Structures are given as C-alpha cells and as structure tokens.
Amino acid sequence: MPNYIHGYISEEQERLLSQAGTLASLIYPWIDFSQSKNLLEIGSGVGAQSKLLLELYPELELTCVEIEASQIEKAKTNLASFFDRKITFVQQDAQQLSLDKTFDSAFICWVLEHLSQPLKVLKGAFSHLNPGGVIYLTEVFNSSFHFFPEFQGLADYYEAFNEYQRQNGGHPDVGLQLGNLLHQAGFIEIKLHHGGFHLDQSQPQPLALMCDYWKSLMKSAAEGMKEIGLISDLDLNQMEKDLDQLKTERNAVFFYQFVQAKAVRKQ
C-alpha cells in the first residue's frame, strides 16, 4: 500500500496488533461470518484482524491479500499458531485485484482510507464474491473526533495528520461514503452502522487507555509529516502533552465515530 501513512517499520507492525485488540469489542459485534466458509480479507497487513477472524470463526478458510511483502512475512509469524487452518497469502494491489477463485464473503477494515481509488477495490471485491456473497467494511470518519476541553496543540496536530493523509491520496472521512461506494460497485441490501466511543471521567480507565492509544496512532505518521514540513518536533511533543493532560481533566470528553457497512452481491 504505497500511500500507507503509518509506514512499515517494526514499531508500526506491533501497533497494528495492539490496535486490533483495543478496538475489537467495538468492531466485531456487528459482523457475522458464522455462515461463511471462505473469506477474502483485503488489505490484511500484519494479520492483526486475521487473527481475530480466525479466533471468532474456527471453521473459516481465509485468503489474505496484501501489497507489502514485509507485512505478509510478519502476518505469517503472527498467525503461526493457526498452522492447522487453511490460510492463503497473496501479494497483490487491492486496486488491481485478480485472483483465481471466488469467495462467499469479504472483509475490509481500516484500508479504504489509505487508497486513492476505493471504488476500484470494492468493484474488485464484488467480482470475486459468489452470488449472494456478503461483504463487511469498517472505515474511518475522522471529522467526528471531538474532545473537551480544547487543546490547540492536539487540534493542530490532528488537522495536519488528516492533511497528510489527503496529500498521500487517502480519504480521512471515507466512512461517510461507504453506502455510495458499495452502491456504485453493484452491491445491494446495503446497511450502515456507526460505532465508536464517547468517553469521559465517568469511565476514567477507558478514557486513559484511549488517550494512550490515540497518542500511538498520531505518532505513527510523525516522521513522514515532519519530512514534508507539516509538523515539527515541538508540535509532536505538544500533542503528546495535550493527550496526557486530557486523561486527568475533570470535564474531559473524548468522542470518535467510525462507520461500518454490510452489503450483498445479488443472487
């Protein structure tokens, strides 16, 4: 994924594993592959979501499509304990999907935000689904992020973070367009769902954990942002300080929503 703003270094690979665990309870209650036998995961990365899918659905056969070879190698390590399961890895650009088989289900999570042509990905997924096959998407809606009280350093950094994604051809609010994209790709029975978190001092531990998670997410793009002059070391440090302070603010609020979608290929 050439436009992946977080990079492919080992620290980022570990962050992806941590992120999957942090957000799993928010993502997977709405997803149901219990009737699926062979699942296509597009943009499988280091296998962070793959691991959860294999744990949740013990009978599932999984094909993982990923463009970056180093991510596939890390995924093979991360999924080594599933040696008795049928897992296939394919190195391929999701925007040029061409596989030699079809599937009864597909899964995409935190991928379309990084791609300049998300519709091509969904059209590719459509063409590789059996009639009646189901697809589930989970994607960002970054404009939904709100926090209280106001911290200008955090606000400025977040604006730069999203601008960096746009400059790399990504879509920080692609979640809002999932219904349109699925419709344009030919899917029917499209359903949308909003997930996320609304945390405050009535839930101090989840609030603190989310602030720490958000800090790691923001830092993951820092080097690339500094290289093109979007932020400085001072900006990075201030963002971290603001998130640390948000943990302890008496009236702290942390709010974010992502968007999920389900759709079907017509019989």
DOBA-160027 format. One line per field, with one value per residue: residue number from 1; residue in one letter; chain; y, z, x of N, C-alpha, C in turn. Coordinates in nm, 2 decimals, always signed. Layout:
N
num <- NUM ... $
residuo <- A ... $
cadena <- A ... $
nY <- Y ... $
nZ <- Z ... $
nX <- X ... $
caY <- Y ... $
caZ <- Z ... $
caX <- X ... $
cY <- Y ... $
cZ <- Z ... $
cX <- X ... $
END
This chain:
267
num <- 1 2 3 4 5 6 7 8 9 10 11 12 13 14 15 16 17 18 19 20 21 22 23 24 25 26 27 28 29 30 31 32 33 34 35 36 37 38 39 40 41 42 43 44 45 46 47 48 49 50 51 52 53 54 55 56 57 58 59 60 61 62 63 64 65 66 67 68 69 70 71 72 73 74 75 76 77 78 79 80 81 82 83 84 85 86 87 88 89 90 91 92 93 94 95 96 97 98 99 100 101 102 103 104 105 106 107 108 109 110 111 112 113 114 115 116 117 118 119 120 121 122 123 124 125 126 127 128 129 130 131 132 133 134 135 136 137 138 139 140 141 142 143 144 145 146 147 148 149 150 151 152 153 154 155 156 157 158 159 160 161 162 163 164 165 166 167 168 169 170 171 172 173 174 175 176 177 178 179 180 181 182 183 184 185 186 187 188 189 190 191 192 193 194 195 196 197 198 199 200 201 202 203 204 205 206 207 208 209 210 211 212 213 214 215 216 217 218 219 220 221 222 223 224 225 226 227 228 229 230 231 232 233 234 235 236 237 238 239 240 241 242 243 244 245 246 247 248 249 250 251 252 253 254 255 256 257 258 259 260 261 262 263 264 265 266 267 $
residuo <- M P N Y I H G Y I S E E Q E R L L S Q A G T L A S L I Y P W I D F S Q S K N L L E I G S G V G A Q S K L L L E L Y P E L E L T C V E I E A S Q I E K A K T N L A S F F D R K I T F V Q Q D A Q Q L S L D K T F D S A F I C W V L E H L S Q P L K V L K G A F S H L N P G G V I Y L T E V F N S S F H F F P E F Q G L A D Y Y E A F N E Y Q R Q N G G H P D V G L Q L G N L L H Q A G F I E I K L H H G G F H L D Q S Q P Q P L A L M C D Y W K S L M K S A A E G M K E I G L I S D L D L N Q M E K D L D Q L K T E R N A V F F Y Q F V Q A K A V R K Q $
cadena <- A A A A A A A A A A A A A A A A A A A A A A A A A A A A A A A A A A A A A A A A A A A A A A A A A A A A A A A A A A A A A A A A A A A A A A A A A A A A A A A A A A A A A A A A A A A A A A A A A A A A A A A A A A A A A A A A A A A A A A A A A A A A A A A A A A A A A A A A A A A A A A A A A A A A A A A A A A A A A A A A A A A A A A A A A A A A A A A A A A A A A A A A A A A A A A A A A A A A A A A A A A A A A A A A A A A A A A A A A A A A A A A A A A A A A A A A A A A A A A A A A A A A A A A A A A A A A A A A A A A A A A A A A A A $
nY <- -0.12 +0.18 +0.43 +0.42 +0.58 +0.53 +0.38 +0.10 +0.00 -0.19 -0.11 +0.00 -0.22 -0.37 -0.19 -0.21 -0.46 -0.42 -0.22 -0.37 -0.54 -0.35 -0.23 -0.43 -0.51 -0.32 -0.33 -0.60 -0.70 -0.63 -0.77 -1.06 -1.37 -1.62 -1.80 -1.83 -1.98 -1.95 -1.68 -1.37 -1.15 -0.82 -0.62 -0.71 -0.67 -0.71 -0.92 -0.87 -0.83 -1.06 -1.26 -1.22 -1.28 -1.55 -1.66 -1.61 -1.75 -2.06 -2.25 -2.12 -2.06 -1.87 -1.61 -1.39 -1.08 -0.87 -0.59 -0.53 -0.69 -0.73 -0.70 -0.93 -1.13 -1.07 -1.12 -1.40 -1.49 -1.39 -1.54 -1.80 -1.99 -2.08 -2.31 -2.53 -2.44 -2.34 -2.10 -1.86 -1.66 -1.37 -1.16 -0.86 -0.58 -0.42 -0.26 -0.35 -0.61 -0.95 -1.26 -1.63 -1.75 -1.75 -1.62 -1.66 -1.46 -1.13 -0.91 -0.59 -0.37 -0.07 +0.02 +0.13 +0.40 +0.47 +0.46 +0.57 +0.51 +0.39 +0.28 +0.11 -0.10 -0.20 -0.28 -0.47 -0.65 -0.72 -0.86 -1.09 -1.22 -1.47 -1.51 -1.38 -1.35 -1.19 -0.88 -0.70 -0.39 -0.17 +0.15 +0.48 +0.79 +1.06 +1.33 +1.32 +1.33 +1.46 +1.66 +1.76 +1.96 +2.23 +2.18 +2.33 +2.24 +1.96 +1.98 +2.12 +1.94 +1.71 +1.81 +1.85 +1.58 +1.46 +1.61 +1.52 +1.26 +1.31 +1.44 +1.22 +1.08 +0.96 +0.92 +1.06 +1.07 +0.86 +0.67 +0.79 +0.77 +0.50 +0.37 +0.49 +0.41 +0.13 +0.09 +0.20 +0.01 -0.20 -0.35 -0.48 -0.45 -0.28 -0.19 +0.04 +0.12 +0.28 +0.30 +0.34 +0.56 +0.73 +0.89 +0.98 +1.13 +0.97 +0.72 +0.66 +0.49 +0.36 +0.60 +0.70 +0.49 +0.51 +0.76 +0.71 +0.51 +0.68 +0.85 +0.69 +0.62 +0.88 +0.94 +0.75 +0.84 +1.05 +1.08 +1.09 +1.32 +1.52 +1.52 +1.64 +1.89 +1.94 +1.92 +1.99 +1.88 +2.01 +2.04 +1.77 +1.69 +1.86 +1.77 +1.52 +1.59 +1.72 +1.51 +1.36 +1.53 +1.55 +1.31 +1.35 +1.57 +1.73 +1.76 +1.61 +1.50 +1.26 +1.18 +0.98 +0.85 +0.57 +0.41 +0.14 -0.10 -0.32 -0.54 -0.70 -0.93 -0.95 -1.23 $
nZ <- +0.00 -0.12 -0.03 +0.24 +0.54 +0.78 +0.77 +0.75 +0.95 +1.23 +1.47 +1.40 +1.30 +1.53 +1.66 +1.51 +1.58 +1.85 +1.82 +1.70 +1.91 +2.09 +1.97 +1.90 +2.05 +1.98 +1.71 +1.62 +1.72 +1.54 +1.31 +1.12 +1.03 +1.05 +0.88 +0.68 +0.47 +0.31 +0.33 +0.20 +0.28 +0.24 +0.22 +0.44 +0.59 +0.88 +0.97 +1.19 +1.22 +1.09 +1.27 +1.47 +1.33 +1.27 +1.52 +1.61 +1.42 +1.39 +1.18 +0.94 +0.62 +0.51 +0.29 +0.24 +0.12 +0.04 -0.02 +0.05 +0.09 +0.33 +0.53 +0.49 +0.56 +0.83 +0.91 +0.86 +1.07 +1.29 +1.27 +1.30 +1.49 +1.40 +1.25 +1.17 +1.01 +0.71 +0.54 +0.31 +0.15 -0.05 -0.24 -0.36 -0.53 -0.40 -0.55 -0.80 -0.82 -0.88 -0.87 -0.86 -0.78 -0.63 -0.36 -0.06 +0.11 +0.22 +0.36 +0.49 +0.66 +0.79 +0.56 +0.31 +0.36 +0.30 +0.03 -0.31 -0.49 -0.39 -0.48 -0.69 -0.55 -0.42 -0.64 -0.73 -0.52 -0.54 -0.78 -0.71 -0.54 -0.47 -0.61 -0.39 -0.20 +0.09 +0.21 +0.45 +0.58 +0.76 +0.84 +0.86 +1.01 +1.03 +1.08 +1.28 +1.53 +1.85 +2.13 +2.47 +2.74 +2.51 +2.33 +2.18 +2.06 +2.02 +1.85 +1.63 +1.55 +1.48 +1.26 +1.08 +1.06 +0.92 +0.69 +0.59 +0.52 +0.32 +0.13 +0.06 -0.10 +0.03 +0.22 +0.47 +0.57 +0.46 +0.55 +0.56 +0.30 +0.24 +0.18 -0.07 -0.22 -0.22 -0.34 -0.60 -0.68 -0.73 -0.53 -0.33 -0.08 +0.12 +0.43 +0.69 +0.98 +1.28 +1.48 +1.77 +2.03 +2.33 +2.57 +2.91 +3.23 +3.39 +3.32 +3.38 +3.34 +3.08 +2.93 +2.98 +2.86 +2.60 +2.53 +2.54 +2.34 +2.12 +2.11 +2.02 +1.77 +1.65 +1.66 +1.48 +1.22 +1.23 +1.15 +0.86 +0.84 +0.94 +0.76 +0.53 +0.63 +0.77 +1.04 +1.34 +1.57 +1.81 +1.78 +1.78 +2.04 +2.19 +2.12 +2.24 +2.51 +2.54 +2.51 +2.73 +2.94 +2.89 +2.99 +3.27 +3.31 +3.47 +3.34 +3.11 +2.78 +2.53 +2.20 +1.93 +1.61 +1.40 +1.08 +0.98 +0.73 +0.56 +0.29 +0.00 -0.27 -0.55 -0.60 $
nX <- +0.08 +0.13 +0.05 +0.03 +0.01 +0.13 +0.35 +0.59 +0.76 +0.89 +0.79 +0.54 +0.42 +0.38 +0.21 -0.02 -0.11 -0.17 -0.37 -0.58 -0.66 -0.74 -0.97 -1.14 -1.37 -1.54 -1.58 -1.64 -1.89 -2.10 -2.05 -2.09 -1.98 -2.07 -2.20 -2.03 -1.78 -1.54 -1.34 -1.25 -1.00 -0.92 -0.64 -0.48 -0.26 -0.05 -0.18 -0.34 -0.62 -0.69 -0.62 -0.81 -1.04 -1.00 -1.00 -1.26 -1.41 -1.39 -1.41 -1.35 -1.21 -0.94 -0.83 -0.58 -0.51 -0.25 -0.04 +0.22 +0.52 +0.68 +0.48 +0.33 +0.51 +0.54 +0.27 +0.26 +0.42 +0.27 +0.04 +0.12 +0.04 -0.20 -0.16 -0.30 -0.51 -0.66 -0.50 -0.43 -0.19 -0.17 +0.02 -0.06 -0.19 -0.47 -0.63 -0.61 -0.72 -0.70 -0.77 -0.77 -1.00 -1.33 -1.53 -1.73 -1.76 -1.64 -1.40 -1.30 -1.10 -1.01 -0.87 -0.96 -0.94 -0.68 -0.64 -0.63 -0.82 -1.08 -1.32 -1.25 -1.14 -1.37 -1.52 -1.35 -1.37 -1.64 -1.64 -1.51 -1.67 -1.91 -2.24 -2.48 -2.30 -2.15 -2.03 -1.83 -1.74 -1.53 -1.46 -1.29 -1.41 -1.29 -1.35 -1.53 -1.41 -1.40 -1.31 -1.29 -1.16 -1.07 -0.77 -0.52 -0.28 -0.32 -0.54 -0.43 -0.23 -0.39 -0.53 -0.32 -0.24 -0.46 -0.45 -0.21 -0.28 -0.46 -0.29 -0.14 -0.31 -0.52 -0.83 -0.96 -1.22 -1.36 -1.54 -1.80 -1.88 -1.93 -2.18 -2.25 -2.03 -2.05 -2.29 -2.23 -2.05 -2.20 -2.33 -2.61 -2.87 -2.77 -2.64 -2.58 -2.38 -2.30 -2.02 -1.80 -1.67 -1.75 -1.62 -1.55 -1.49 -1.64 -1.57 -1.29 -1.06 -1.10 -1.10 -0.83 -0.69 -0.77 -0.67 -0.40 -0.38 -0.46 -0.25 -0.04 -0.14 -0.14 +0.13 +0.24 +0.25 +0.42 +0.70 +0.69 +0.52 +0.68 +0.89 +0.79 +0.73 +0.49 +0.46 +0.65 +0.91 +0.84 +0.56 +0.48 +0.56 +0.39 +0.13 +0.14 +0.16 -0.08 -0.27 -0.20 -0.27 -0.54 -0.63 -0.66 -0.81 -1.09 -1.34 -1.31 -1.37 -1.38 -1.45 -1.54 -1.63 -1.66 -1.74 -1.94 -2.02 -2.25 -2.31 -2.45 -2.38 -2.58 -2.80 $
caY <- +0.00 +0.28 +0.55 +0.39 +0.69 +0.49 +0.32 -0.04 -0.03 -0.29 -0.05 +0.01 -0.36 -0.40 -0.10 -0.27 -0.57 -0.36 -0.16 -0.47 -0.58 -0.23 -0.19 -0.55 -0.52 -0.22 -0.37 -0.73 -0.74 -0.61 -0.85 -1.20 -1.46 -1.76 -1.88 -1.82 -2.09 -1.90 -1.54 -1.28 -1.03 -0.73 -0.53 -0.79 -0.62 -0.80 -1.03 -0.83 -0.86 -1.20 -1.34 -1.21 -1.36 -1.70 -1.70 -1.60 -1.84 -2.17 -2.32 -2.03 -2.06 -1.73 -1.57 -1.26 -1.00 -0.76 -0.54 -0.52 -0.82 -0.73 -0.72 -1.07 -1.21 -1.05 -1.19 -1.54 -1.51 -1.37 -1.64 -1.93 -2.08 -2.14 -2.40 -2.63 -2.38 -2.31 -1.96 -1.83 -1.52 -1.33 -1.03 -0.80 -0.45 -0.44 -0.18 -0.43 -0.74 -1.06 -1.39 -1.74 -1.82 -1.66 -1.64 -1.64 -1.34 -1.05 -0.82 -0.48 -0.29 +0.04 +0.00 +0.22 +0.53 +0.49 +0.43 +0.68 +0.46 +0.29 +0.22 +0.00 -0.21 -0.26 -0.35 -0.60 -0.74 -0.76 -0.96 -1.21 -1.28 -1.56 -1.45 -1.39 -1.33 -1.08 -0.80 -0.61 -0.29 -0.08 +0.26 +0.60 +0.91 +1.14 +1.46 +1.31 +1.34 +1.58 +1.64 +1.87 +2.10 +2.25 +2.18 +2.37 +2.16 +1.84 +2.02 +2.15 +1.81 +1.63 +1.87 +1.81 +1.43 +1.44 +1.67 +1.43 +1.15 +1.36 +1.46 +1.09 +1.02 +0.90 +0.98 +1.05 +1.06 +0.77 +0.60 +0.86 +0.73 +0.36 +0.34 +0.53 +0.33 +0.00 +0.10 +0.22 -0.11 -0.30 -0.43 -0.45 -0.47 -0.21 -0.14 +0.12 +0.12 +0.37 +0.26 +0.43 +0.57 +0.86 +0.86 +1.10 +1.09 +0.86 +0.60 +0.71 +0.39 +0.35 +0.73 +0.70 +0.39 +0.56 +0.87 +0.64 +0.46 +0.78 +0.91 +0.60 +0.64 +1.01 +0.94 +0.66 +0.92 +1.17 +1.10 +1.14 +1.45 +1.61 +1.52 +1.74 +2.02 +1.96 +1.93 +1.99 +1.81 +2.08 +2.00 +1.63 +1.69 +1.93 +1.67 +1.41 +1.65 +1.75 +1.39 +1.32 +1.62 +1.52 +1.20 +1.39 +1.69 +1.70 +1.75 +1.56 +1.42 +1.20 +1.13 +0.95 +0.75 +0.51 +0.37 +0.01 -0.13 -0.46 -0.54 -0.84 -0.94 -1.01 -1.38 $
caZ <- +0.00 -0.13 +0.04 +0.38 +0.60 +0.91 +0.75 +0.77 +1.04 +1.32 +1.57 +1.34 +1.29 +1.66 +1.69 +1.44 +1.66 +1.97 +1.78 +1.68 +2.04 +2.16 +1.91 +1.86 +2.11 +1.91 +1.56 +1.58 +1.75 +1.43 +1.20 +1.13 +0.93 +1.10 +0.77 +0.57 +0.46 +0.26 +0.34 +0.14 +0.36 +0.15 +0.30 +0.56 +0.67 +0.96 +1.02 +1.32 +1.21 +1.05 +1.39 +1.54 +1.25 +1.28 +1.66 +1.61 +1.33 +1.38 +1.05 +0.83 +0.54 +0.49 +0.19 +0.28 +0.01 +0.10 -0.13 +0.10 +0.13 +0.47 +0.61 +0.47 +0.64 +0.97 +0.93 +0.87 +1.20 +1.38 +1.25 +1.30 +1.58 +1.33 +1.15 +1.12 +0.94 +0.57 +0.53 +0.19 +0.14 -0.18 -0.25 -0.47 -0.51 -0.39 -0.66 -0.93 -0.77 -0.98 -0.80 -0.94 -0.72 -0.57 -0.21 -0.01 +0.20 +0.21 +0.48 +0.47 +0.78 +0.80 +0.44 +0.20 +0.39 +0.25 -0.11 -0.39 -0.57 -0.31 -0.56 -0.77 -0.45 -0.40 -0.76 -0.73 -0.42 -0.60 -0.89 -0.65 -0.45 -0.53 -0.60 -0.26 -0.10 +0.18 +0.24 +0.57 +0.58 +0.88 +0.79 +0.95 +0.99 +1.12 +1.12 +1.40 +1.65 +1.93 +2.26 +2.56 +2.69 +2.39 +2.34 +2.05 +2.01 +1.97 +1.74 +1.51 +1.50 +1.41 +1.13 +1.00 +1.04 +0.82 +0.57 +0.54 +0.45 +0.19 +0.04 +0.01 -0.18 +0.11 +0.24 +0.62 +0.60 +0.36 +0.61 +0.52 +0.16 +0.22 +0.12 -0.21 -0.29 -0.23 -0.44 -0.73 -0.71 -0.77 -0.42 -0.28 +0.06 +0.19 +0.57 +0.76 +1.12 +1.34 +1.61 +1.83 +2.17 +2.39 +2.70 +3.00 +3.36 +3.45 +3.28 +3.38 +3.29 +2.93 +2.88 +2.98 +2.76 +2.46 +2.51 +2.51 +2.20 +2.02 +2.10 +1.94 +1.64 +1.59 +1.64 +1.38 +1.10 +1.26 +1.07 +0.73 +0.85 +0.96 +0.64 +0.44 +0.70 +0.82 +1.19 +1.40 +1.70 +1.91 +1.76 +1.82 +2.19 +2.24 +2.10 +2.35 +2.64 +2.55 +2.54 +2.87 +3.02 +2.87 +3.08 +3.41 +3.31 +3.54 +3.25 +2.98 +2.69 +2.41 +2.12 +1.79 +1.55 +1.27 +1.01 +0.93 +0.63 +0.52 +0.16 -0.06 -0.42 -0.59 -0.64 $
caX <- +0.00 +0.22 +0.01 +0.00 +0.08 +0.19 +0.48 +0.60 +0.86 +0.85 +0.70 +0.41 +0.36 +0.33 +0.10 -0.14 -0.16 -0.23 -0.49 -0.68 -0.71 -0.81 -1.09 -1.21 -1.50 -1.63 -1.59 -1.69 -2.03 -2.19 -2.00 -2.13 -1.94 -2.10 -2.25 -1.93 -1.68 -1.42 -1.34 -1.14 -0.96 -0.84 -0.55 -0.47 -0.15 +0.03 -0.26 -0.40 -0.76 -0.70 -0.61 -0.94 -1.14 -0.97 -1.04 -1.40 -1.48 -1.29 -1.42 -1.33 -1.09 -0.90 -0.74 -0.53 -0.45 -0.17 +0.05 +0.36 +0.58 +0.72 +0.36 +0.29 +0.60 +0.50 +0.15 +0.28 +0.47 +0.17 -0.06 +0.18 -0.03 -0.31 -0.10 -0.40 -0.61 -0.63 -0.48 -0.36 -0.15 -0.15 +0.08 -0.13 -0.26 -0.62 -0.69 -0.59 -0.75 -0.71 -0.75 -0.81 -1.11 -1.43 -1.55 -1.87 -1.76 -1.52 -1.38 -1.21 -1.10 -0.91 -0.79 -1.00 -0.89 -0.54 -0.63 -0.68 -0.93 -1.15 -1.43 -1.19 -1.13 -1.50 -1.56 -1.27 -1.43 -1.76 -1.62 -1.46 -1.77 -2.01 -2.37 -2.53 -2.19 -2.16 -1.91 -1.84 -1.64 -1.51 -1.37 -1.27 -1.48 -1.20 -1.41 -1.61 -1.33 -1.42 -1.25 -1.31 -1.16 -0.99 -0.62 -0.48 -0.17 -0.38 -0.63 -0.35 -0.17 -0.49 -0.56 -0.20 -0.25 -0.56 -0.40 -0.10 -0.34 -0.51 -0.18 -0.10 -0.42 -0.62 -0.96 -0.98 -1.37 -1.42 -1.65 -1.92 -1.91 -1.94 -2.30 -2.24 -1.93 -2.10 -2.40 -2.17 -1.98 -2.30 -2.39 -2.74 -2.90 -2.66 -2.67 -2.47 -2.38 -2.20 -1.95 -1.70 -1.65 -1.78 -1.55 -1.53 -1.43 -1.73 -1.50 -1.15 -0.96 -1.11 -1.05 -0.69 -0.64 -0.79 -0.57 -0.27 -0.39 -0.47 -0.12 +0.04 -0.19 -0.09 +0.28 +0.28 +0.27 +0.50 +0.82 +0.65 +0.47 +0.80 +0.97 +0.73 +0.71 +0.35 +0.47 +0.78 +0.92 +0.76 +0.42 +0.47 +0.56 +0.27 +0.02 +0.15 +0.13 -0.22 -0.34 -0.17 -0.35 -0.68 -0.66 -0.68 -0.90 -1.21 -1.45 -1.26 -1.45 -1.32 -1.56 -1.50 -1.72 -1.63 -1.86 -1.94 -2.12 -2.27 -2.38 -2.46 -2.38 -2.71 -2.80 $
cY <- +0.12 +0.41 +0.53 +0.49 +0.65 +0.42 +0.17 -0.09 -0.13 -0.23 -0.03 -0.12 -0.40 -0.31 -0.16 -0.38 -0.52 -0.29 -0.25 -0.51 -0.47 -0.21 -0.31 -0.55 -0.42 -0.26 -0.49 -0.77 -0.72 -0.70 -1.00 -1.28 -1.60 -1.85 -1.89 -1.94 -2.04 -1.75 -1.47 -1.16 -0.94 -0.63 -0.59 -0.74 -0.73 -0.91 -1.00 -0.87 -1.01 -1.29 -1.34 -1.29 -1.51 -1.75 -1.70 -1.70 -1.96 -2.25 -2.25 -2.06 -1.91 -1.71 -1.42 -1.19 -0.88 -0.72 -0.55 -0.65 -0.84 -0.75 -0.87 -1.15 -1.19 -1.13 -1.34 -1.58 -1.50 -1.47 -1.78 -2.03 -2.14 -2.23 -2.50 -2.57 -2.35 -2.16 -1.94 -1.68 -1.49 -1.18 -0.96 -0.67 -0.46 -0.36 -0.24 -0.58 -0.84 -1.19 -1.50 -1.81 -1.71 -1.70 -1.61 -1.52 -1.26 -0.95 -0.72 -0.40 -0.20 +0.03 +0.11 +0.36 +0.57 +0.49 +0.54 +0.64 +0.35 +0.22 +0.10 -0.12 -0.28 -0.33 -0.48 -0.70 -0.80 -0.88 -1.09 -1.27 -1.36 -1.48 -1.48 -1.37 -1.20 -1.01 -0.71 -0.52 -0.21 +0.03 +0.39 +0.71 +1.01 +1.27 +1.45 +1.32 +1.47 +1.56 +1.77 +1.85 +2.11 +2.25 +2.21 +2.29 +2.03 +1.87 +2.04 +2.02 +1.72 +1.68 +1.84 +1.66 +1.40 +1.50 +1.58 +1.31 +1.20 +1.38 +1.33 +1.01 +0.95 +0.98 +0.96 +1.04 +0.96 +0.69 +0.66 +0.81 +0.59 +0.32 +0.37 +0.44 +0.19 -0.01 +0.11 +0.09 -0.22 -0.38 -0.39 -0.47 -0.41 -0.16 -0.07 +0.12 +0.21 +0.31 +0.36 +0.44 +0.72 +0.84 +0.99 +1.04 +1.00 +0.72 +0.63 +0.62 +0.38 +0.49 +0.74 +0.61 +0.44 +0.68 +0.81 +0.58 +0.56 +0.85 +0.82 +0.61 +0.77 +1.00 +0.85 +0.73 +1.03 +1.19 +1.15 +1.28 +1.55 +1.62 +1.62 +1.87 +2.04 +1.98 +1.94 +1.90 +1.87 +2.05 +1.86 +1.63 +1.75 +1.84 +1.57 +1.47 +1.68 +1.62 +1.34 +1.40 +1.59 +1.40 +1.24 +1.51 +1.65 +1.68 +1.70 +1.48 +1.38 +1.13 +1.10 +0.84 +0.70 +0.46 +0.22 -0.01 -0.28 -0.45 -0.68 -0.83 -1.01 -1.15 -1.39 $
cZ <- +0.00 -0.05 +0.19 +0.47 +0.73 +0.90 +0.78 +0.87 +1.15 +1.43 +1.52 +1.33 +1.42 +1.70 +1.63 +1.52 +1.79 +1.94 +1.76 +1.81 +2.11 +2.10 +1.88 +1.92 +2.05 +1.77 +1.54 +1.62 +1.63 +1.30 +1.22 +1.01 +0.96 +0.99 +0.66 +0.58 +0.41 +0.25 +0.27 +0.23 +0.27 +0.24 +0.43 +0.65 +0.75 +1.02 +1.15 +1.32 +1.17 +1.17 +1.47 +1.46 +1.27 +1.42 +1.67 +1.53 +1.30 +1.25 +0.93 +0.76 +0.50 +0.38 +0.22 +0.17 +0.07 -0.01 -0.08 +0.15 +0.28 +0.57 +0.60 +0.56 +0.78 +1.00 +0.94 +1.01 +1.30 +1.38 +1.26 +1.39 +1.51 +1.22 +1.09 +1.04 +0.80 +0.55 +0.40 +0.18 +0.00 -0.18 -0.38 -0.43 -0.51 -0.50 -0.80 -0.90 -0.88 -0.92 -0.89 -0.88 -0.67 -0.43 -0.18 +0.08 +0.18 +0.33 +0.45 +0.59 +0.78 +0.68 +0.34 +0.23 +0.33 +0.10 -0.19 -0.47 -0.49 -0.39 -0.64 -0.68 -0.43 -0.52 -0.77 -0.64 -0.47 -0.70 -0.84 -0.55 -0.53 -0.52 -0.46 -0.15 -0.03 +0.20 +0.37 +0.56 +0.72 +0.84 +0.88 +0.91 +1.08 +1.16 +1.24 +1.53 +1.72 +2.07 +2.34 +2.68 +2.56 +2.42 +2.20 +1.98 +1.95 +1.85 +1.61 +1.46 +1.43 +1.28 +1.03 +0.96 +0.92 +0.68 +0.50 +0.47 +0.32 +0.09 -0.02 -0.07 -0.11 +0.14 +0.39 +0.66 +0.51 +0.42 +0.57 +0.38 +0.14 +0.15 -0.03 -0.28 -0.31 -0.34 -0.58 -0.77 -0.75 -0.66 -0.39 -0.13 +0.15 +0.33 +0.63 +0.91 +1.17 +1.47 +1.66 +1.98 +2.21 +2.54 +2.77 +3.13 +3.44 +3.41 +3.27 +3.31 +3.13 +2.87 +2.87 +2.87 +2.62 +2.43 +2.47 +2.37 +2.10 +2.00 +2.01 +1.79 +1.57 +1.57 +1.52 +1.25 +1.11 +1.17 +0.93 +0.73 +0.86 +0.83 +0.54 +0.50 +0.75 +0.98 +1.22 +1.52 +1.81 +1.90 +1.81 +1.98 +2.25 +2.23 +2.21 +2.48 +2.65 +2.58 +2.68 +2.97 +3.01 +2.97 +3.22 +3.42 +3.38 +3.45 +3.11 +2.91 +2.57 +2.32 +1.98 +1.74 +1.42 +1.21 +0.96 +0.82 +0.60 +0.38 +0.10 -0.21 -0.46 -0.64 -0.80 $
cX <- +0.09 +0.18 -0.02 +0.08 +0.15 +0.32 +0.48 +0.71 +0.81 +0.76 +0.56 +0.34 +0.31 +0.21 -0.03 -0.20 -0.23 -0.36 -0.60 -0.74 -0.79 -0.95 -1.18 -1.35 -1.60 -1.66 -1.67 -1.83 -2.13 -2.16 -2.04 -2.09 -1.97 -2.15 -2.14 -1.83 -1.54 -1.42 -1.22 -1.12 -0.87 -0.77 -0.53 -0.35 -0.07 -0.05 -0.33 -0.55 -0.78 -0.70 -0.74 -1.04 -1.12 -1.01 -1.19 -1.48 -1.39 -1.30 -1.39 -1.20 -1.06 -0.80 -0.70 -0.46 -0.38 -0.07 +0.20 +0.41 +0.62 +0.60 +0.32 +0.38 +0.57 +0.37 +0.17 +0.33 +0.35 +0.06 -0.01 +0.11 -0.15 -0.26 -0.20 -0.51 -0.57 -0.63 -0.39 -0.32 -0.12 -0.09 +0.02 -0.19 -0.41 -0.69 -0.68 -0.62 -0.77 -0.67 -0.81 -0.93 -1.21 -1.46 -1.69 -1.88 -1.63 -1.52 -1.27 -1.22 -0.98 -0.82 -0.83 -0.96 -0.76 -0.53 -0.70 -0.80 -1.01 -1.26 -1.37 -1.17 -1.26 -1.55 -1.48 -1.33 -1.56 -1.74 -1.56 -1.55 -1.87 -2.15 -2.43 -2.42 -2.20 -2.03 -1.93 -1.72 -1.64 -1.41 -1.38 -1.37 -1.41 -1.26 -1.49 -1.54 -1.35 -1.36 -1.28 -1.23 -1.07 -0.84 -0.57 -0.37 -0.23 -0.47 -0.54 -0.28 -0.27 -0.52 -0.44 -0.20 -0.34 -0.51 -0.29 -0.17 -0.40 -0.40 -0.12 -0.21 -0.52 -0.74 -0.99 -1.13 -1.43 -1.54 -1.79 -1.97 -1.93 -2.06 -2.30 -2.15 -1.98 -2.21 -2.33 -2.09 -2.07 -2.37 -2.53 -2.75 -2.79 -2.71 -2.55 -2.49 -2.27 -2.15 -1.86 -1.71 -1.68 -1.74 -1.54 -1.49 -1.53 -1.67 -1.35 -1.05 -0.98 -1.07 -0.90 -0.63 -0.66 -0.70 -0.44 -0.27 -0.39 -0.33 -0.03 -0.01 -0.13 +0.06 +0.32 +0.30 +0.37 +0.62 +0.79 +0.60 +0.58 +0.88 +0.92 +0.69 +0.57 +0.36 +0.62 +0.79 +0.84 +0.61 +0.39 +0.46 +0.44 +0.15 +0.02 +0.12 -0.02 -0.30 -0.32 -0.25 -0.49 -0.72 -0.71 -0.77 -1.04 -1.33 -1.41 -1.37 -1.37 -1.42 -1.50 -1.60 -1.65 -1.75 -1.84 -2.05 -2.13 -2.34 -2.36 -2.44 -2.51 -2.70 -2.81 $
END
